[in-house]
Amino acid sequence: MTDLLEELTALRPQPDLDWPDSPAGQRVMYLALERGSVPEVRRRPTRRPLGRRFWIAIALIVALLTAGAGIALYVLPDDPTQAGCYSALDPQADTIVPDPAVVARVGAVAACQELWPLLRRGPADTSNPVVCINDANGRGVFPAPPGLSGQEACDRIGQHWER
């Protein structure tokens, strides 16, 4: 037994060697198996690096979630029965909101033409109503001055024209 101890002491692993896979480690295992006693060799559990497939899967999931959010915000149709009736060509003007059932039945412009007289400071001329859409997809019906096109009226207040 002292021979094995002396040989093992002589074959002491160097710090920079991977002990079980090094030549010195292989020699220790050979000597131990030859003599009939096997010293316990414990490997540290190695952490496997995340593979390329994992990162590709993460990138695909992020891309799908981003595309889904984009579709939900910009492509899916909004509720055409929601509208606001403005008293002037100004997003800060007095507003009244018609019943969605009425808007669905007669349209946003007709519903607003019925409600504009109810506003305290209603528009004087409602002969040129324009439907504009703001950045949040909200619909607004505005009384535009005669001779002003729908595109020009919506551009004037910084909104998009609904054709």
C-alpha positions, 0 to 999 in steps of 0.5 A, spaced: 500 500 500 505 504 501 508 503 494 501 506 491 501 512 496 508 513 494 506 513 486 500 517 487 504 522 491 509 523 486 503 523 480 500 529 484 496 533 479 498 540 477 492 545 478 492 547 470 490 539 469 483 537 468 485 531 473 481 525 471 482 526 463 490 528 464 495 523 463 497 523 470 490 522 472 489 516 467 496 513 471 492 514 478 486 510 475 491 505 472 495 503 478 488 503 482 485 498 478 491 494 478 492 494 485 484 493 486 482 499 490 479 505 486 480 511 489 473 516 489 474 521 483 469 526 483 468 530 477 465 537 478 458 538 474 459 542 468 454 547 466 453 546 459 453 552 455 446 554 452 446 552 445 445 556 438 438 552 438 436 555 444 437 562 442 434 561 435 428 559 439 428 565 443 429 570 437 423 567 434 419 567 440 420 575 441 419 576 433 412 572 434 410 576 440 412 583 436 409 581 430 402 579 434 402 586 438 403 590 431 397 586 428 393 587 434 395 595 434 395 597 427 392 591 422 386 589 426 379 593 425 377 598 430 370 599 432 367 603 427 361 605 432 365 609 436 366 616 434 366 623 437 362 629 435 366 635 435 363 642 435 369 645 431 375 643 427 379 642 433 381 636 437 380 640 444 373 643 442 367 641 446 365 633 444 359 629 445 359 622 444 353 618 440 350 612 442 354 606 438 347 603 436 345 609 433 352 610 429 351 603 427 345 604 424 345 611 421 353 612 420 357 617 424 356 623 420 349 622 420 349 621 428 353 627 429 349 632 425 343 630 429 347 631 436 351 638 434 344 642 436 345 639 443 352 642 444 352 649 448 357 652 443 355 647 437 358 649 430 354 654 425 355 650 419 355 643 419 354 642 411 361 639 410 362 634 416 369 630 416 371 624 419 378 624 422 382 618 425 387 620 431 394 616 432 390 612 437 385 610 432 379 614 435 374 617 430 372 624 430 367 627 426 369 635 425 365 640 422 370 643 416 369 650 413 366 650 406 371 649 401 376 645 405 377 638 403 377 632 408 384 631 407 386 638 408 381 639 414 384 633 418 391 635 416 390 642 419 389 638 426 394 633 425 390 627 424 388 622 418 383 623 414 378 617 413 376 616 406 
